[in-house]
Amino acid sequence: MLLIASISGCDDTIGSPSGGASGTPTQNDLEQGQQIGNAVSGNQPVTNTGSVSFGTPQDQLGDPSFSSGAQVARIDTDGDPNESRAYDGSYNPETSGTLNGQSVDSSQYAYVVRNAAMAEAGVQIGDWALVTNVDTGEQVWAKVEDSGPAYAPAGEISEAAATAVGIQFQKNSNTIGNPMVTVQAFAHSGSIPGN
């Protein structure tokens, strides 16, 4: 089969991309190419999830019963009705914790995922946690609202928690760069209301 293509309306008066040296793309060309590539691949950064906060604990919590130390942030999309396994292979429409009988929406509520070390420290679903972006110092109070596998590292946070502490991530839940967070959790604090 022979395929012949013709391009009409081509302006051949410009011999290089965006006026740069012949064959050398400008910074603008590179940025536009990256934006197009991200849009096509589904890796467009998510910059605003419209977080609804649990608030801040009304009482002093004392010392944390668990502190992760600096960990690479991982994004948990569970409970977000707009997510699917097509983007996040470990996506689950449900979370371990519930809010008004429904799964906790990762895009709306700042939460952390409980791992085995947290459980050993007595941290339960519904307890308070403090997430800190190590690089910027930004913090958000969150609740422990999901459980991960026994081998899961600390540092898995909801989309809303990531946004609240200035961490950008892609639709597939990969973070942009390797942002570091600390997670401090407070055992037996779940009954303390937020304001």
Secondary structure by P-SEA (a helix, b strand, c coil): cbbbbbbcccccccccccccccccccaaaaaaaaaaaaaaacccccccccccccccccccccccccccccccbbbbcccccccccccccccccccccccccccccccccbbbbbcaaaaaacccccbbbbbbcccccbbbbbccccccccccccccccaaaaaaaccccccccccccbbbbbbbbbccccccccc
